[in-house]
Amino acid sequence: MLDEQKLQNNIRAAADSLLQGGVVAFPTETVYGLGADAANPQALRRVFEIKGRPVDHPLIVHLGDASLLDYWADGYR
């Protein structure tokens, strides 16, 4: 198990990677997920490449607040 300081350092490193257009892996209840900045086209391309996912198969975007829904869903109604 990670100590608190190491956990905070890992979170900071993951956040820095995301801000620089990187991709991070994170555990979920059943599998590991890949995360990237959904507003960064290069980061999204990298997720598709890593997963070997066809570009016509959409990705899930997690939003921090419901007020962001209109922005992200615009054009998909």
Contacts in CASP RR format, 6 or more apart in sequence:
PFRMAT RR
TARGET T0000
AUTHOR 0000-0000-0000
METHOD contacts of the structure
MODEL  1
MLDEQKLQNNIRAAADSLLQGGVVAFPTETVYGLGADAANPQALRRVFEI
KGRPVDHPLIVHLGDASLLDYWADGYR
2 10 0 8 1.000
14 24 0 8 1.000
14 26 0 8 1.000
17 23 0 8 1.000
17 24 0 8 1.000
18 24 0 8 1.000
18 35 0 8 1.000
18 36 0 8 1.000
18 37 0 8 1.000
18 43 0 8 1.000
19 37 0 8 1.000
21 36 0 8 1.000
21 37 0 8 1.000
21 40 0 8 1.000
21 42 0 8 1.000
21 43 0 8 1.000
21 46 0 8 1.000
22 36 0 8 1.000
22 37 0 8 1.000
22 43 0 8 1.000
22 46 0 8 1.000
23 34 0 8 1.000
23 35 0 8 1.000
23 36 0 8 1.000
23 43 0 8 1.000
23 46 0 8 1.000
23 47 0 8 1.000
23 50 0 8 1.000
24 34 0 8 1.000
24 35 0 8 1.000
24 36 0 8 1.000
25 32 0 8 1.000
25 33 0 8 1.000
25 34 0 8 1.000
25 35 0 8 1.000
26 32 0 8 1.000
26 33 0 8 1.000
26 34 0 8 1.000
26 35 0 8 1.000
27 33 0 8 1.000
34 47 0 8 1.000
34 50 0 8 1.000
34 51 0 8 1.000
35 47 0 8 1.000
36 43 0 8 1.000
36 44 0 8 1.000
36 46 0 8 1.000
36 47 0 8 1.000
37 43 0 8 1.000
38 44 0 8 1.000
38 59 0 8 1.000
38 61 0 8 1.000
38 72 0 8 1.000
44 59 0 8 1.000
47 53 0 8 1.000
47 59 0 8 1.000
48 54 0 8 1.000
48 55 0 8 1.000
48 59 0 8 1.000
53 59 0 8 1.000
61 72 0 8 1.000
63 69 0 8 1.000
63 72 0 8 1.000
END
